[in-house]
C-alpha cells in the first residue's frame, strides 16, 4: 500500500509500514488516528482493510494550506457543480467545505487507483454512485482524468500534476465534468441531483 501511495504522491511517506488497530466499534468507517495508524472494524474482510489503508494514510494528499491547494480551490470555487454539492449534500456525511471535499476526493481518487492495482477495488462507478449520497463527483472526475492520462500506471508528483491541471484547464467544468460523467456512466447534467429534503 505505502509503495503505491508514494508512487502516486511523488513523495515518501513517514514510514514504509502502516499500523492497523482492529476494533469492535469503528463502523461504518476506517479512521486515521495519527501518522500511519488507523482504526478498522475487526470483522471487515481483508480487502476492505487494504482499501481503508489505501485511503486514510493519504490525508492530506497535498498541503491544504499551500499555494497549489489554494489555486485548485480557486478554480473549483468558480464551478457551480462543486459549490452546489457542498451546499446541498447531507451535512451529516461531513465534507462541509470545498477544502474538505477536495481533500477527501483527491484521496478517494488515489485510493481507488491503489485498490485497483492491489486487486481489492470496488467498481468505481458503483462506489461513487452509492457513497455519501453520490456527492463525490469530484473524486470521479479526478480519477477519470488521472486514468485517461495514464497517471495510474506512471505515477508522478501529485502536487505538480494538480498545479498543471489548475493552470491548463483540466479542472474546468468542460474537462472535469465529462471525465466524471464517463466514470459514473451518467449524463453531465445528472452528475448531481439535489437530494429531496425530508419533511
C-alpha positions, 0 to 999 in steps of 0.5 A: 500500500505505502509503495503505491501511495508514494508512487502516486504522491511523488513523495515518501511517506513517514514510514514504509509500514502502516499500523492497523488497530482492529476494533469492535466499534469503528463502523461504518468507517476506517479512521486515521488516528495519527501518522500511519495508524488507523482504526478498522472494524475487526470483522471487515474482510481483508480487502476492505482493510487494504482499501481503508489503508489505501485511503486514510494514510493519504490525508492530506494528499497535498498541503491544504494550506499551500499555494497549489491547494489554494489555486485548485480551490480557486478554480473549483470555487468558480464551478457551480457543480462543486459549490452546489454539492457542498451546499446541498449534500447531507451535512451529516456525511461531513465534507462541509467545505470545498477544502474538505471535499477536495481533500477527501476526493483527491484521496478517494481518487488515489485510493481507488487507483491503489485498490485497483492495482492491489486487486481489492477495488470496488467498481468505481462507478458503483462506489461513487454512485452509492457513497455519501449520497453520490456527492463525490463527483469530484473524486470521479472526475479526478480519477477519470482524468488521472486514468485517461492520462495514464497517471495510474500506471506512471505515477508522478508528483501529485502536487505538480500534476494538480498545479498543471491541471489548475493552470491548463484547464483540466479542472474546468467544468468542460474537462472535469465534468465529462471525465466524471460523467464517463466514470459514473456512466451518467449524463453531465447534467445528472452528475448531481441531483439535489437530494429531496429534503425530508419533511 
